[in-house]
Amino acid sequence: MEAITSIISAINSVVWGPMMLVLILGVGLFLMLGLKLMPILKLGTGFKLLWSGRSAEGEAAKEGEIPPFQALMTALSATVGTGNIAGVATAVFLGGPGALFWMWCTALVGMATKYSEAVLAVKYREVDEEGNHVGGPMYYIKNGLGSNWAWLGTAFAIFGSVAAFGIGNTVQSNSVADVIQSNFGLNVWVTGLILMVLVGAVLIGGIKRIGSVAGALVPVMAIAYLVAGLVVLAINADAIPAALDLIFTYAFTESAAEGGFAGAAIWMAIRFGVARGIFSNEAGLGSAPIAHAAAQTKDPVRQGLVAMLGTFIDTILICTITGLVIITSGEWTSGVSGAALTSAAFSQALPGVGNYLVAISLAIFAFTTIIGWSFYGERCVEFLFGIKAIVPYRILWIIAVPLGAGVSLDFIWLLADTLNAMMAIPNLIALALLSPVVFKLTREYFSRAK
């Protein structure tokens, strides 16, 4: 086992090294410039389409399984998870306050990446044997790049179907079990079994059930967490200017050791800011377009405009609130990391309440991530083996939930992190090669809209 761990660690250091961060930011920046900053300039248009896309009408309703709003909520359900609470805390702990600045940079170019992913997902989607619309990187690689590139789509589907058990299942159930035990004293195995029953009840209904549950839970949980964060920031209002100064200063200068904080070089701020930003908003991983391919829409660009909001909501709003709460509280120098750091920061402003708020938020965030990622994994195995593989995969998925809750996950974290990067590589290659299609569809859409 030690030999396997050391091999995967070596692969991880390569796939999450400087080249990967350059690839993620480089492709995102290339797409943003190619789109002439459209994702930033048309943010308001995206929110208008989101509001009007709560239900699909007419011919558009026949072109997918769930309304555009539910497609975004399904993608957000998988995206908004432990990364928003534990991931931000880890980035600040390891990279200093400057890591938050690099998370913002990742999110801004990530909006162009997420937009392009959804445009291609709808453009190149297919209808499977059961009449469901299926899409994502494996389909836009196969249908957009041709047979010579088919192996790249297969590689994505293999990495995605396995990586889902890490980032989207066991890591999430373990985080929930741990935080529930530390705050409420409930045994980890009991939490795991409860989660298993809840997840199973949702998955029986397929994408339509997932979409309706995500459409109800995600907006409520995101707004509740944002409100709680804003209350804490109002209490710590005097510390906000100093916190912003730390973020911008430490983004470009070395962080000195302070209290329990060991200090960090500029490279550490960039590395952990970008890596945790991607872990949180998933722009470039290729996961979210699998959900957007199921949207009831006839226009790829309209769904792309809705999809890019996922990165904005996840990182610019939710992660920023978490980061500012941690920095304004001063707890980032305490030596505590992960969800415990976020919990300590909320408790500092809201004694006796803050830790429970974080525990409940983390539990709901992680639950919705498990149901969202189950859909991603199912679509990957369907691409590889056909619809007959969905039910066995779903059973394995449900069984993995309590197992993840009760075991040590150091190895699974490492494997999931590595496979996430290996998912991103085929997807980023495809995005770069298919960028002319995205630019052409975007020009045509906005020329018609004038």
Secondary structure as GFF3:
##gff-version 3
##sequence-region A 1 450
A	DSSP	alpha_helix	2	15	.	.	.	ID=ss1
A	DSSP	alpha_helix	18	34	.	.	.	ID=ss2
A	DSSP	alpha_helix	38	41	.	.	.	ID=ss3
A	DSSP	alpha_helix	43	52	.	.	.	ID=ss4
A	DSSP	three_ten_helix	58	63	.	.	.	ID=ss5
A	DSSP	alpha_helix	68	79	.	.	.	ID=ss6
A	DSSP	alpha_helix	82	82	.	.	.	ID=ss7
A	DSSP	pi_helix	83	87	.	.	.	ID=ss8
A	DSSP	alpha_helix	88	95	.	.	.	ID=ss9
A	DSSP	alpha_helix	98	123	.	.	.	ID=ss10
A	DSSP	beta_strand	126	127	.	.	.	ID=ss11
A	DSSP	beta_strand	133	134	.	.	.	ID=ss12
A	DSSP	alpha_helix	137	145	.	.	.	ID=ss13
A	DSSP	three_ten_helix	147	149	.	.	.	ID=ss14
A	DSSP	alpha_helix	150	165	.	.	.	ID=ss15
A	DSSP	pi_helix	166	170	.	.	.	ID=ss16
A	DSSP	alpha_helix	171	184	.	.	.	ID=ss17
A	DSSP	alpha_helix	188	203	.	.	.	ID=ss18
A	DSSP	alpha_helix	206	235	.	.	.	ID=ss19
A	DSSP	three_ten_helix	237	239	.	.	.	ID=ss20
A	DSSP	alpha_helix	240	250	.	.	.	ID=ss21
A	DSSP	alpha_helix	266	281	.	.	.	ID=ss22
A	DSSP	alpha_helix	288	292	.	.	.	ID=ss23
A	DSSP	alpha_helix	300	307	.	.	.	ID=ss24
A	DSSP	alpha_helix	309	311	.	.	.	ID=ss25
A	DSSP	pi_helix	312	319	.	.	.	ID=ss26
A	DSSP	alpha_helix	320	329	.	.	.	ID=ss27
A	DSSP	three_ten_helix	331	333	.	.	.	ID=ss28
A	DSSP	alpha_helix	338	349	.	.	.	ID=ss29
A	DSSP	alpha_helix	354	385	.	.	.	ID=ss30
A	DSSP	three_ten_helix	387	389	.	.	.	ID=ss31
A	DSSP	alpha_helix	390	406	.	.	.	ID=ss32
A	DSSP	alpha_helix	410	433	.	.	.	ID=ss33
A	DSSP	alpha_helix	435	449	.	.	.	ID=ss34
###
